[in-house]
Amino acid sequence: MKISILPIAKLAFIDKILDEYKNDMGDLPDLIKGKEAEIHNAKAKIMDTETILNDIREFVSTAKLTLVTLKDKEDKLIQQQFLVRNNKEFDALSAEISTLKSEHEKLSVAMRSEGVKEENLLKLLEEQNSTLAVLQQDLSELHAQYDVVAASQNEEVAKYSRIRKIIKDDMDEELYGRYARIRNRLEDAAVYVQRDSCMGCYRAIPKQIIVEMRNQPERIFWCEHCGRLLIPDWVEVDEDDLESLA
């Protein structure tokens, strides 16, 4: 007699065990993911700060050359003033010298301002690197905790994962697809019927369905209320049923 729900019952049995192992991890996976996101953001901030610092240094480097050029021009114009033949030429040179001095002063002020910015950014960068180091240490400790828990589970998880794959590969694709879709929203995608009720939502199953489940084991039934696949109470799955597949 073919019992169509049996592979689903075995799959549900295994998934419950694997879910328990996953729950043993507690919040560790989420904490690790969150810490990795914090580290990513911290590194992005450091990169932004370093980019601004590089821009400031490039500006200062260019400004220094410009200041030298402005001073050279000013000195040459001052020398030319001694050679002028009339007041008009002298006044024109004086105006040009005044403009150069004004540009020189503005650029000097800008350089001093950028110097203050650079100093503040260097302090900020030091703080950001310290924050990153703390976050990386936190992540390292979380990974260590995860590894301790995982080490105690690895062999069993690997065994049940292998058995699960064997059962899945031997299942009807459409049936497995339905099971997988239900598990996307409900952890217990397939549940037993006990006392004529769905053990997922605890709603009563119509008597006619109960009779059909017993008389038509080749059919697949699901709860009309919650959508879970229903396993008759006479379908039993235990460790011994799975060991032969390990």
Secondary structure, DSSP 8 states (H G I E B T S, - for coil): ---TTHHHHHHHHHHHHHHHHHHHTTTHHHHHHHHHHHHHHHHHHHHHHHHHHHHHHHHHHHHHHHHHHHHHHHHHHHHHHTT-SSHHHHHHHHHHHHHHHHHHHHHHHHHHHHHHHHHHHHHHHHHHHHHHHHHHHHHHHHHHHHHHHHHHHHHHHHHHHHHHHHHHHTS-HHHHHHHHHHHTT-S--EEEEETTEETTT--B--HHHHHHHHH-TTS--B-TTT--EEE-TT----HHHHHTT-
